[in-house]
Amino acid sequence: MLRDMALDSVAAVIVPGVSPFELGVACEGFGVDRTDDGAPGCKFRVVALDDAPVVTSAGFSISTPYGLEAAEQADLVIVTATVGPTVWPELLLNVLRRTVERGARVMSICNGAFALGEAGLLDGRDCTTHWRHAARLAEQFPAARVNPNVLYVCDGPVLTSAGSAAGLDLCLHLIREEHGERVANMVARRMVMPPFRDGGQAQFVGPVVRAGEAETLAPLLDAIAAELDAEHTVDSMAARAAMSARTFARRFRDETGATPHAWLTNQRVLHAREMLERGDDPIETVARRSGFGTAAMLRHHFTRVVGTSPGAYRRTFRG
Protein backbone atom coordinates (compact mmCIF):
# COMPACT_ATOMS: atom_id res chain seq x y z
CA MET A 1 0.00 0.00 0.00
CA LEU A 2 1.28 3.46 -0.84
CA ARG A 3 2.09 5.73 2.05
CA ASP A 4 -0.28 8.53 3.01
CA MET A 5 0.63 12.09 2.05
CA ALA A 6 3.25 10.79 -0.33
CA LEU A 7 4.57 14.22 -1.29
CA ASP A 8 5.91 15.41 2.04
CA SER A 9 9.45 14.72 0.87
CA VAL A 10 10.85 14.34 -2.66
CA ALA A 11 14.37 13.44 -3.75
CA ALA A 12 15.70 13.96 -7.29
CA VAL A 13 18.75 11.82 -8.05
CA ILE A 14 21.47 13.15 -10.36
CA VAL A 15 24.24 11.19 -12.08
CA PRO A 16 26.95 12.33 -14.54
CA GLY A 17 25.40 13.51 -17.78
CA VAL A 18 22.17 14.62 -16.14
CA SER A 19 20.05 16.89 -18.34
CA PRO A 20 19.61 20.29 -16.64
CA PHE A 21 16.17 20.84 -18.16
CA GLU A 22 14.67 17.58 -16.92
CA LEU A 23 16.23 18.16 -13.50
CA GLY A 24 14.59 21.59 -13.63
CA VAL A 25 11.23 19.89 -14.23
CA ALA A 26 11.57 18.04 -10.92
CA CYS A 27 12.71 21.22 -9.17
CA GLU A 28 9.80 23.21 -10.60
CA GLY A 29 7.30 20.54 -9.69
CA PHE A 30 8.34 19.97 -6.10
CA GLY A 31 11.23 22.27 -5.21
CA VAL A 32 9.45 25.64 -5.31
CA ASP A 33 8.05 26.98 -2.03
CA ARG A 34 4.41 27.83 -2.73
CA THR A 35 3.17 27.88 0.86
CA ASP A 36 2.41 31.61 0.57
CA ASP A 37 -0.21 30.64 -2.01
CA GLY A 38 -1.71 28.00 0.27
CA ALA A 39 0.08 24.95 -1.13
CA PRO A 40 1.40 22.36 1.32
CA GLY A 41 5.14 22.42 1.91
CA CYS A 42 7.45 19.77 0.48
CA LYS A 43 10.98 18.90 1.58
CA PHE A 44 12.79 18.69 -1.75
CA ARG A 45 16.38 17.49 -2.11
CA VAL A 46 18.70 17.02 -5.09
CA VAL A 47 20.85 14.03 -4.18
CA ALA A 48 24.03 12.59 -5.67
CA LEU A 49 25.91 9.36 -5.24
CA ASP A 50 28.92 10.96 -3.55
CA ASP A 51 30.48 14.31 -2.64
CA ALA A 52 32.00 14.95 -6.06
CA PRO A 53 30.39 17.65 -8.26
CA VAL A 54 28.15 16.12 -10.94
CA VAL A 55 28.93 17.27 -14.49
CA THR A 56 25.75 17.89 -16.46
CA SER A 57 25.15 17.28 -20.16
CA ALA A 58 25.56 21.04 -20.67
CA GLY A 59 29.10 20.96 -19.29
CA PHE A 60 28.63 22.75 -15.96
CA SER A 61 28.76 21.03 -12.59
CA ILE A 62 26.23 20.69 -9.79
CA SER A 63 27.25 20.30 -6.17
CA THR A 64 24.77 19.14 -3.56
CA PRO A 65 25.25 18.41 0.13
CA TYR A 66 22.77 15.54 -0.04
CA GLY A 67 23.71 11.94 -0.71
CA LEU A 68 21.61 8.86 -1.41
CA GLU A 69 20.75 8.58 2.28
CA ALA A 70 18.44 11.58 1.77
CA ALA A 71 16.48 9.48 -0.72
CA GLU A 72 16.09 6.53 1.64
CA GLN A 73 13.20 8.17 3.51
CA ALA A 74 11.70 10.23 0.68
CA ASP A 75 8.07 9.72 -0.29
CA LEU A 76 8.99 10.10 -3.96
CA VAL A 77 12.35 9.42 -5.61
CA ILE A 78 12.79 10.90 -9.09
CA VAL A 79 15.33 9.82 -11.69
CA THR A 80 15.71 12.49 -14.35
CA ALA A 81 17.00 12.21 -17.91
CA THR A 82 20.64 11.92 -18.93
CA VAL A 83 22.47 12.54 -22.19
CA GLY A 84 24.96 10.02 -23.51
CA PRO A 85 25.77 6.51 -22.30
CA THR A 86 24.71 6.03 -18.70
CA VAL A 87 25.71 3.28 -16.30
CA TRP A 88 23.24 3.22 -13.45
CA PRO A 89 25.17 2.44 -10.25
CA GLU A 90 24.00 -0.51 -8.18
CA LEU A 91 23.85 1.76 -5.14
CA LEU A 92 21.16 3.82 -6.89
CA LEU A 93 19.30 0.76 -8.15
CA ASN A 94 19.17 -0.62 -4.60
CA VAL A 95 17.73 2.67 -3.34
CA LEU A 96 15.03 2.52 -6.01
CA ARG A 97 14.16 -1.06 -5.10
CA ARG A 98 13.99 -0.27 -1.39
CA THR A 99 11.83 2.79 -2.09
CA VAL A 100 9.16 0.62 -3.66
CA GLU A 101 9.55 -2.09 -1.02
CA ARG A 102 8.87 0.38 1.80
CA GLY A 103 5.69 1.64 0.13
CA ALA A 104 6.94 4.90 -1.39
CA ARG A 105 7.06 5.79 -5.09
CA VAL A 106 9.66 6.15 -7.80
CA MET A 107 9.33 8.35 -10.87
CA SER A 108 11.30 8.78 -14.07
CA ILE A 109 11.46 11.65 -16.53
CA CYS A 110 12.31 10.77 -20.14
CA ASN A 111 15.08 8.15 -20.34
CA GLY A 112 15.34 7.98 -16.56
CA ALA A 113 13.00 5.03 -17.11
CA PHE A 114 16.05 2.93 -17.94
CA ALA A 115 17.19 3.19 -14.32
CA LEU A 116 13.82 1.85 -13.19
CA GLY A 117 14.17 -0.93 -15.74
CA GLU A 118 17.67 -1.82 -14.52
CA ALA A 119 16.26 -2.01 -11.00
CA GLY A 120 13.66 -4.51 -12.22
CA LEU A 121 10.79 -2.18 -11.39
CA LEU A 122 9.29 -2.09 -14.91
CA ASP A 123 8.82 -5.86 -15.17
CA GLY A 124 5.13 -6.66 -15.58
CA ARG A 125 4.20 -2.98 -15.47
CA ASP A 126 2.88 -0.42 -17.94
CA CYS A 127 5.40 2.34 -18.55
CA THR A 128 6.54 4.96 -21.03
CA THR A 129 9.49 7.11 -22.00
CA HIS A 130 10.33 9.60 -24.74
CA TRP A 131 9.28 8.14 -28.08
CA ARG A 132 12.88 8.22 -29.30
CA HIS A 133 13.87 5.75 -26.58
CA ALA A 134 10.72 3.61 -26.44
CA ALA A 135 11.85 0.86 -28.81
CA ARG A 136 15.16 0.47 -26.99
CA LEU A 137 13.40 0.39 -23.61
CA ALA A 138 11.07 -2.36 -24.82
CA GLU A 139 13.96 -4.33 -26.29
CA GLN A 140 16.14 -3.99 -23.22
CA PHE A 141 13.35 -4.84 -20.78
CA PRO A 142 11.01 -7.27 -22.58
CA ALA A 143 8.96 -7.91 -19.42
CA ALA A 144 7.91 -4.23 -19.36
CA ARG A 145 4.78 -3.08 -21.21
CA VAL A 146 6.12 0.01 -22.97
CA ASN A 147 3.58 2.44 -24.43
CA PRO A 148 5.28 5.13 -26.55
CA ASN A 149 2.05 7.00 -27.32
CA VAL A 150 1.23 8.46 -23.92
CA LEU A 151 2.48 11.35 -21.82
CA TYR A 152 2.85 9.42 -18.60
CA VAL A 153 1.87 6.21 -16.85
CA CYS A 154 1.22 5.50 -13.18
CA ASP A 155 1.32 1.77 -12.48
CA GLY A 156 1.17 1.34 -8.72
CA PRO A 157 4.29 2.86 -7.11
CA VAL A 158 6.17 3.16 -10.42
CA LEU A 159 5.60 6.36 -12.39
CA THR A 160 7.10 7.06 -15.80
CA SER A 161 6.81 10.06 -18.12
CA ALA A 162 7.83 10.92 -21.66
CA GLY A 163 9.68 14.13 -22.57
CA SER A 164 10.27 17.13 -20.37
CA ALA A 165 6.81 18.70 -20.70
CA ALA A 166 5.24 15.33 -19.88
CA GLY A 167 7.29 15.32 -16.68
CA LEU A 168 5.52 18.51 -15.63
CA ASP A 169 2.18 16.88 -16.48
CA LEU A 170 3.05 13.99 -14.18
CA CYS A 171 4.12 16.38 -11.40
CA LEU A 172 0.75 18.13 -11.65
CA HIS A 173 -1.05 14.79 -11.67
CA LEU A 174 0.66 13.81 -8.41
CA ILE A 175 -0.04 17.19 -6.84
CA ARG A 176 -3.71 16.91 -7.81
CA GLU A 177 -3.86 13.35 -6.51
CA GLU A 178 -2.35 14.23 -3.13
CA HIS A 179 -3.54 17.78 -2.52
CA GLY A 180 -6.64 18.24 -4.65
CA GLU A 181 -7.80 20.21 -7.64
CA ARG A 182 -7.46 23.69 -6.11
CA VAL A 183 -3.79 23.27 -5.25
CA ALA A 184 -2.96 21.63 -8.58
CA ASN A 185 -4.68 24.41 -10.53
CA MET A 186 -2.83 27.04 -8.49
CA VAL A 187 0.50 25.36 -9.18
CA ALA A 188 -0.35 25.12 -12.88
CA ARG A 189 -1.12 28.84 -12.97
CA ARG A 190 2.23 29.56 -11.32
CA MET A 191 3.89 27.46 -14.01
CA VAL A 192 1.82 29.24 -16.70
CA MET A 193 0.58 25.94 -18.10
CA PRO A 194 -2.79 24.21 -18.22
CA PRO A 195 -3.49 21.68 -15.44
CA PHE A 196 -3.40 18.07 -16.60
CA ARG A 197 -6.51 16.37 -15.20
CA ASP A 198 -6.79 12.76 -14.22
CA GLY A 199 -9.62 10.28 -13.71
CA GLY A 200 -8.93 9.63 -10.06
CA GLN A 201 -7.56 6.16 -10.73
CA ALA A 202 -4.63 4.33 -9.14
CA GLN A 203 -3.30 3.67 -12.63
CA PHE A 204 -3.61 6.46 -15.15
CA VAL A 205 -2.51 6.69 -18.78
CA GLY A 206 -2.57 10.12 -20.38
CA PRO A 207 -3.71 11.06 -23.90
CA VAL A 208 -1.70 10.43 -27.03
CA VAL A 209 0.65 12.97 -28.57
CA ARG A 210 -1.19 16.04 -29.82
CA ALA A 211 -1.73 16.63 -33.51
CA GLY A 212 0.41 19.76 -33.42
CA GLU A 213 3.52 17.64 -32.88
CA ALA A 214 3.14 16.03 -36.31
CA GLU A 215 5.01 17.81 -39.09
CA THR A 216 3.44 17.29 -42.50
CA LEU A 217 0.05 16.03 -41.32
CA ALA A 218 -0.46 18.65 -38.61
CA PRO A 219 -2.87 20.88 -40.61
CA LEU A 220 -5.08 17.92 -41.51
CA LEU A 221 -5.09 16.54 -37.97
CA ASP A 222 -5.91 19.93 -36.51
CA ALA A 223 -8.85 20.16 -38.93
CA ILE A 224 -10.09 16.69 -37.99
CA ALA A 225 -9.72 17.47 -34.29
CA ALA A 226 -12.04 20.44 -34.85
CA GLU A 227 -14.75 18.25 -36.40
CA LEU A 228 -14.70 15.14 -34.23
CA ASP A 229 -18.48 14.73 -34.44
CA ALA A 230 -18.17 13.94 -38.17
CA GLU A 231 -17.43 10.51 -39.58
CA HIS A 232 -13.78 9.92 -40.43
CA THR A 233 -12.18 6.85 -41.99
CA VAL A 234 -8.67 6.09 -43.15
CA ASP A 235 -9.85 6.43 -46.73
CA SER A 236 -11.53 9.80 -46.17
CA MET A 237 -8.55 11.19 -44.26
CA ALA A 238 -6.13 9.85 -46.87
CA ALA A 239 -8.13 11.50 -49.63
CA ARG A 240 -7.93 14.85 -47.82
CA ALA A 241 -4.16 14.39 -47.55
CA ALA A 242 -3.96 13.43 -51.27
CA MET A 243 -2.37 10.09 -50.43
CA SER A 244 -3.23 6.46 -50.87
CA ALA A 245 -4.69 4.81 -47.79
CA ARG A 246 -1.58 2.68 -47.32
CA THR A 247 0.83 5.61 -47.64
CA PHE A 248 -1.33 7.72 -45.34
CA ALA A 249 -1.47 5.03 -42.64
CA ARG A 250 2.31 4.60 -42.74
CA ARG A 251 2.97 8.36 -42.66
CA PHE A 252 0.43 8.76 -39.88
CA ARG A 253 2.16 6.21 -37.64
CA ASP A 254 5.57 7.69 -38.41
CA GLU A 255 4.47 11.16 -37.36
CA THR A 256 2.17 10.46 -34.42
CA GLY A 257 3.26 7.03 -33.19
CA ALA A 258 -0.33 5.78 -33.45
CA THR A 259 -2.71 4.36 -36.04
CA PRO A 260 -5.34 6.74 -37.47
CA HIS A 261 -8.07 4.86 -35.59
CA ALA A 262 -6.23 4.99 -32.26
CA TRP A 263 -5.41 8.68 -32.67
CA LEU A 264 -8.99 9.57 -33.60
CA THR A 265 -10.41 7.58 -30.69
CA ASN A 266 -8.07 9.25 -28.23
CA GLN A 267 -8.82 12.72 -29.60
CA ARG A 268 -12.52 11.99 -29.11
CA VAL A 269 -11.90 10.79 -25.56
CA LEU A 270 -9.88 13.93 -24.87
CA HIS A 271 -12.72 16.10 -26.17
CA ALA A 272 -15.21 14.16 -24.04
CA ARG A 273 -13.02 14.71 -21.00
CA GLU A 274 -13.01 18.45 -21.60
CA MET A 275 -16.81 18.50 -21.94
CA LEU A 276 -17.24 16.47 -18.76
CA GLU A 277 -14.90 18.77 -16.87
CA ARG A 278 -16.43 22.04 -17.98
CA GLY A 279 -20.13 21.47 -18.50
CA ASP A 280 -23.26 19.66 -17.43
CA ASP A 281 -24.33 18.27 -20.80
CA PRO A 282 -25.99 14.84 -20.61
CA ILE A 283 -23.71 11.90 -21.38
CA GLU A 284 -25.64 11.32 -24.61
CA THR A 285 -24.81 14.86 -25.75
CA VAL A 286 -21.15 14.41 -24.85
CA ALA A 287 -21.11 11.17 -26.83
CA ARG A 288 -22.66 12.78 -29.89
CA ARG A 289 -20.48 15.89 -29.90
CA SER A 290 -17.27 13.96 -29.34
CA GLY A 291 -18.04 11.65 -32.24
CA PHE A 292 -18.89 8.42 -30.44
CA GLY A 293 -22.56 8.60 -31.39
CA THR A 294 -24.05 6.74 -28.43
CA ALA A 295 -23.52 6.82 -24.67
CA ALA A 296 -22.68 3.11 -24.72
CA MET A 297 -19.90 3.63 -27.26
CA LEU A 298 -18.54 6.58 -25.28
CA ARG A 299 -18.48 4.55 -22.06
CA HIS A 300 -16.69 1.69 -23.79
CA HIS A 301 -13.85 3.77 -25.23
CA PHE A 302 -13.66 6.25 -22.34
CA THR A 303 -13.28 3.49 -19.75
CA ARG A 304 -10.65 1.72 -21.85
CA VAL A 305 -8.52 4.85 -22.33
CA VAL A 306 -9.01 6.74 -19.06
CA GLY A 307 -9.65 3.84 -16.70
CA THR A 308 -12.97 5.08 -15.34
CA SER A 309 -16.48 5.73 -16.62
CA PRO A 310 -17.55 9.15 -17.95
CA GLY A 311 -19.94 9.59 -15.01
CA ALA A 312 -17.29 8.75 -12.43
CA TYR A 313 -14.79 11.01 -14.17
CA ARG A 314 -17.24 13.92 -14.06
CA ARG A 315 -18.01 13.35 -10.36
CA THR A 316 -14.31 13.22 -9.51
CA PHE A 317 -13.32 16.32 -11.43
CA ARG A 318 -16.35 18.46 -10.69
CA GLY A 319 -16.30 17.33 -7.06
C-alpha positions in Angstrom: 0.0 0.0 0.0 1.3 3.5 -0.8 2.1 5.7 2.0 -0.3 8.5 3.0 0.6 12.1 2.1 3.3 10.8 -0.3 4.6 14.2 -1.3 5.9 15.4 2.0 9.5 14.7 0.9 10.9 14.3 -2.7 14.4 13.4 -3.8 15.7 14.0 -7.3 18.8 11.8 -8.0 21.5 13.1 -10.4 24.2 11.2 -12.1 27.0 12.3 -14.5 25.4 13.5 -17.8 22.2 14.6 -16.1 20.1 16.9 -18.3 19.6 20.3 -16.6 16.2 20.8 -18.2 14.7 17.6 -16.9 16.2 18.2 -13.5 14.6 21.6 -13.6 11.2 19.9 -14.2 11.6 18.0 -10.9 12.7 21.2 -9.2 9.8 23.2 -10.6 7.3 20.5 -9.7 8.3 20.0 -6.1 11.2 22.3 -5.2 9.5 25.6 -5.3 8.1 27.0 -2.0 4.4 27.8 -2.7 3.2 27.9 0.9 2.4 31.6 0.6 -0.2 30.6 -2.0 -1.7 28.0 0.3 0.1 25.0 -1.1 1.4 22.4 1.3 5.1 22.4 1.9 7.5 19.8 0.5 11.0 18.9 1.6 12.8 18.7 -1.7 16.4 17.5 -2.1 18.7 17.0 -5.1 20.8 14.0 -4.2 24.0 12.6 -5.7 25.9 9.4 -5.2 28.9 11.0 -3.6 30.5 14.3 -2.6 32.0 14.9 -6.1 30.4 17.6 -8.3 28.2 16.1 -10.9 28.9 17.3 -14.5 25.7 17.9 -16.5 25.1 17.3 -20.2 25.6 21.0 -20.7 29.1 21.0 -19.3 28.6 22.7 -16.0 28.8 21.0 -12.6 26.2 20.7 -9.8 27.3 20.3 -6.2 24.8 19.1 -3.6 25.2 18.4 0.1 22.8 15.5 0.0 23.7 11.9 -0.7 21.6 8.9 -1.4 20.8 8.6 2.3 18.4 11.6 1.8 16.5 9.5 -0.7 16.1 6.5 1.6 13.2 8.2 3.5 11.7 10.2 0.7 8.1 9.7 -0.3 9.0 10.1 -4.0 12.4 9.4 -5.6 12.8 10.9 -9.1 15.3 9.8 -11.7 15.7 12.5 -14.3 17.0 12.2 -17.9 20.6 11.9 -18.9 22.5 12.5 -22.2 25.0 10.0 -23.5 25.8 6.5 -22.3 24.7 6.0 -18.7 25.7 3.3 -16.3 23.2 3.2 -13.4 25.2 2.4 -10.3 24.0 -0.5 -8.2 23.8 1.8 -5.1 21.2 3.8 -6.9 19.3 0.8 -8.1 19.2 -0.6 -4.6 17.7 2.7 -3.3 15.0 2.5 -6.0 14.2 -1.1 -5.1 14.0 -0.3 -1.4 11.8 2.8 -2.1 9.2 0.6 -3.7 9.5 -2.1 -1.0 8.9 0.4 1.8 5.7 1.6 0.1 6.9 4.9 -1.4 7.1 5.8 -5.1 9.7 6.1 -7.8 9.3 8.4 -10.9 11.3 8.8 -14.1 11.5 11.6 -16.5 12.3 10.8 -20.1 15.1 8.1 -20.3 15.3 8.0 -16.6 13.0 5.0 -17.1 16.0 2.9 -17.9 17.2 3.2 -14.3 13.8 1.8 -13.2 14.2 -0.9 -15.7 17.7 -1.8 -14.5 16.3 -2.0 -11.0 13.7 -4.5 -12.2 10.8 -2.2 -11.4 9.3 -2.1 -14.9 8.8 -5.9 -15.2 5.1 -6.7 -15.6 4.2 -3.0 -15.5 2.9 -0.4 -17.9 5.4 2.3 -18.6 6.5 5.0 -21.0 9.5 7.1 -22.0 10.3 9.6 -24.7 9.3 8.1 -28.1 12.9 8.2 -29.3 13.9 5.7 -26.6 10.7 3.6 -26.4 11.8 0.9 -28.8 15.2 0.5 -27.0 13.4 0.4 -23.6 11.1 -2.4 -24.8 14.0 -4.3 -26.3 16.1 -4.0 -23.2 13.3 -4.8 -20.8 11.0 -7.3 -22.6 9.0 -7.9 -19.4 7.9 -4.2 -19.4 4.8 -3.1 -21.2 6.1 0.0 -23.0 3.6 2.4 -24.4 5.3 5.1 -26.5 2.1 7.0 -27.3 1.2 8.5 -23.9 2.5 11.4 -21.8 2.8 9.4 -18.6 1.9 6.2 -16.9 1.2 5.5 -13.2 1.3 1.8 -12.5 1.2 1.3 -8.7 4.3 2.9 -7.1 6.2 3.2 -10.4 5.6 6.4 -12.4 7.1 7.1 -15.8 6.8 10.1 -18.1 7.8 10.9 -21.7 9.7 14.1 -22.6 10.3 17.1 -20.4 6.8 18.7 -20.7 5.2 15.3 -19.9 7.3 15.3 -16.7 5.5 18.5 -15.6 2.2 16.9 -16.5 3.1 14.0 -14.2 4.1 16.4 -11.4 0.8 18.1 -11.7 -1.1 14.8 -11.7 0.7 13.8 -8.4 0.0 17.2 -6.8 -3.7 16.9 -7.8 -3.9 13.3 -6.5 -2.3 14.2 -3.1 -3.5 17.8 -2.5 -6.6 18.2 -4.7 -7.8 20.2 -7.6 -7.5 23.7 -6.1 -3.8 23.3 -5.2 -3.0 21.6 -8.6 -4.7 24.4 -10.5 -2.8 27.0 -8.5 0.5 25.4 -9.2 -0.4 25.1 -12.9 -1.1 28.8 -13.0 2.2 29.6 -11.3 3.9 27.5 -14.0 1.8 29.2 -16.7 0.6 25.9 -18.1 -2.8 24.2 -18.2 -3.5 21.7 -15.4 -3.4 18.1 -16.6 -6.5 16.4 -15.2 -6.8 12.8 -14.2 -9.6 10.3 -13.7 -8.9 9.6 -10.1 -7.6 6.2 -10.7 -4.6 4.3 -9.1 -3.3 3.7 -12.6 -3.6 6.5 -15.2 -2.5 6.7 -18.8 -2.6 10.1 -20.4 -3.7 11.1 -23.9 -1.7 10.4 -27.0 0.7 13.0 -28.6 -1.2 16.0 -29.8 -1.7 16.6 -33.5 0.4 19.8 -33.4 3.5 17.6 -32.9 3.1 16.0 -36.3 5.0 17.8 -39.1 3.4 17.3 -42.5 0.0 16.0 -41.3 -0.5 18.7 -38.6 -2.9 20.9 -40.6 -5.1 17.9 -41.5 -5.1 16.5 -38.0 -5.9 19.9 -36.5 -8.8 20.2 -38.9 -10.1 16.7 -38.0 -9.7 17.5 -34.3 -12.0 20.4 -34.9 -14.7 18.3 -36.4 -14.7 15.1 -34.2 -18.5 14.7 -34.4 -18.2 13.9 -38.2 -17.4 10.5 -39.6 -13.8 9.9 -40.4 -12.2 6.9 -42.0 -8.7 6.1 -43.1 -9.9 6.4 -46.7 -11.5 9.8 -46.2 -8.6 11.2 -44.3 -6.1 9.9 -46.9 -8.1 11.5 -49.6 -7.9 14.9 -47.8 -4.2 14.4 -47.6 -4.0 13.4 -51.3 -2.4 10.1 -50.4 -3.2 6.5 -50.9 -4.7 4.8 -47.8 -1.6 2.7 -47.3 0.8 5.6 -47.6 -1.3 7.7 -45.3 -1.5 5.0 -42.6 2.3 4.6 -42.7 3.0 8.4 -42.7 0.4 8.8 -39.9 2.2 6.2 -37.6 5.6 7.7 -38.4 4.5 11.2 -37.4 2.2 10.5 -34.4 3.3 7.0 -33.2 -0.3 5.8 -33.5 -2.7 4.4 -36.0 -5.3 6.7 -37.5 -8.1 4.9 -35.6 -6.2 5.0 -32.3 -5.4 8.7 -32.7 -9.0 9.6 -33.6 -10.4 7.6 -30.7 -8.1 9.3 -28.2 -8.8 12.7 -29.6 -12.5 12.0 -29.1 -11.9 10.8 -25.6 -9.9 13.9 -24.9 -12.7 16.1 -26.2 -15.2 14.2 -24.0 -13.0 14.7 -21.0 -13.0 18.4 -21.6 -16.8 18.5 -21.9 -17.2 16.5 -18.8 -14.9 18.8 -16.9 -16.4 22.0 -18.0 -20.1 21.5 -18.5 -23.3 19.7 -17.4 -24.3 18.3 -20.8 -26.0 14.8 -20.6 -23.7 11.9 -21.4 -25.6 11.3 -24.6 -24.8 14.9 -25.8 -21.1 14.4 -24.8 -21.1 11.2 -26.8 -22.7 12.8 -29.9 -20.5 15.9 -29.9 -17.3 14.0 -29.3 -18.0 11.6 -32.2 -18.9 8.4 -30.4 -22.6 8.6 -31.4 -24.0 6.7 -28.4 -23.5 6.8 -24.7 -22.7 3.1 -24.7 -19.9 3.6 -27.3 -18.5 6.6 -25.3 -18.5 4.5 -22.1 -16.7 1.7 -23.8 -13.9 3.8 -25.2 -13.7 6.3 -22.3 -13.3 3.5 -19.7 -10.7 1.7 -21.9 -8.5 4.9 -22.3 -9.0 6.7 -19.1 -9.7 3.8 -16.7 -13.0 5.1 -15.3 -16.5 5.7 -16.6 -17.6 9.1 -18.0 -19.9 9.6 -15.0 -17.3 8.7 -12.4 -14.8 11.0 -14.2 -17.2 13.9 -14.1 -18.0 13.3 -10.4 -14.3 13.2 -9.5 -13.3 16.3 -11.4 -16.4 18.5 -10.7 -16.3 17.3 -7.1 
